[in-house]
Amino acid sequence: MPHPPMPVIQIRAPSGGRSGTSFGGMVEGVDGSVMIETGWYGGEPVCAVSFSTMSQRDLHDVVHAQILVVDDEADHADTMAEALRRLGHVCTIVTSAQAATDELQYGNFDVVITDLSMEHESSGLDVLSATREHQPDAEAIMVTAHGDIATAKAALQGGAYDFIEKPLDLEVFRNLVQRAIETVRLRHSNTQLQSKVDAAHGFEGIIGESPAIRKVITTIRQVAPSTIPVLITGESGTGKELVAQALHNQSKRVNKRYVTFNCAGQSESLLEDQLFGHARGAFTGADKDREGVFEYADQGTLFLDEIGDMPLPMQSKLLRVLESGEVVRLGTNAAHHADVRFVSATNRDLKSMIDDGNFREDLYFRINGAEIHLPPLRERREDIPILITHAAGRFAAELDRPAPDFTEPAMMRLLSYNWPGNVRQLFNIVQRIIVMTEGAVVDVRDVPDEIRLHEDEEHVHLGSLAGIGLDRLEKEAIRQTLIMTGSNREQAAEMLGIGERTLYRKLREYGLK
């Protein structure tokens, strides 16, 4: 059966319109729609007719994006922004490269559209450079005049997504921007998928998908293939040993030895013998030569834990070995070469120890080629449900039981605790819960008293909320709930007592992701 003809309308740009003023409308048919836009640009009337298989209802399914539009001609910037806003995108307009840099530094954008030549010929390239620095996941589109094609191609080599020539064909422009958005979304989805895989199975045993843990994992992947010394910092129980092991496993030395040694509680003489070894007869009872951990770890990785506990006299000896790569055993003058990847860790503030004269500054600079800081669990609470689920499955499997489910009150009680012992304490508590709970569900009564009855010092007092705008409170409540649920919108909406569509609208309204 033939389709009825699509309605026809005519829209005429009023005479005397200013540059950038646009008028338009969409006429919808069975197979799609026609978008007709007329306006004034550069003192001349322009008209764009767009034929699309996308109906008005389909526009609701378009993925909405945060877009930065940069053009020193405000009218042209308005025209581009309006063309994109009709698809539901959120557009921010600035008219200089400096203003764009400020927005890129503090905002959050999926796509940046910039004129190539503004106050300076290199302004567009400056915006591109700022995009790469502050918003590396965003795509940049260059808008150029015909004579700037060579510069536009140079921008592509510098990381731009694509360029488009003036005067703009609005339909081509929209399609180009939409492809850039889809590229960003696909890359983001792949990153999220990898994060969920790492969170579910752990990256080298490191569990979590918070920004802090993703940063740790990214840094491990970056520095592991090199031989740069790594200093791991963080409170006790945060998982510094796991990071050290991951550095070895991801390195080119993975098939060589991984040797660990704890410096805490060691006397100077015993520490020197353990690190550097001794020759036969070096002291009473030394009846044979013995290599220290440096020689034993040759060609592999040496991890010195609690390096902040090392006595000052030993620090100078360690520095000499790290600088020369040669070890001299006790009782001999012969030097033995030791090629090790050096990794150290501490729960102390080494900079404060340097100020107090308890740690050598030159040794600090030698061991701190790259620093990986592990935040305390209280600063990454969004990882707590993932850690609990992982630990519960692990300990239940040891008892040949199915992992129990945690009720929301039980999970909220565990989430609100400050965990001074960090992940180590959390795992111990979950193990106790699994052992002591006989049913298939863990309720708040099954949480140990030390956790369940603990009153957090950091609870927010209601009086502190006085005078704060309701919009700000709502935005913060949504943000914190998304953090707590690991960006699970369905779960967040349920906890907030609103529908998913309402939550999605609020996210767009407040610029949250």
Secondary structure, DSSP 8 states (H G I E B T S, - for coil): --------------TT--TT-EEEEEEE-SS-EEEEEEEEETTEEEEEEEEES--TGGGGGS---EEEEE-SSHHHHHHHHHHHHTTT-EEEEESSHHHHHHHHHHS--SEEEEESSSSSTTHHHHHHHHHHHH-TTSEEEEEE-GGGHHHHHHHHHTT--EEEESS--HHHHHHHHHHHHHHHHHHHHHHHHHHHHHHHH-BTTB---SHHHHHHHHHHHHHTTS---EEEEE-TTS-HHHHHHHHHHTSTTTTS-EEEEE-TT--HHHHHHHHHEE-TTSSTT--S-EE-HHHHTTTSEEEEE-GGGS-HHHHHHHHHHHHH-EEE-BT---EEE---EEEEEESS-HHHHHHTTSS-HHHHHHH-SEEEEE--GGG-GGGHHHHHHHHHHHHHHHTT----EE-HHHHHHHHHS--TTHHHHHHHHHHHHHHH--SSEE-GGGS-HHHHT---TT---GGGGTT--HHHHHHHHHHHHHHHTTT-HHHHHHHHTS-HHHHHHHHHHHT--
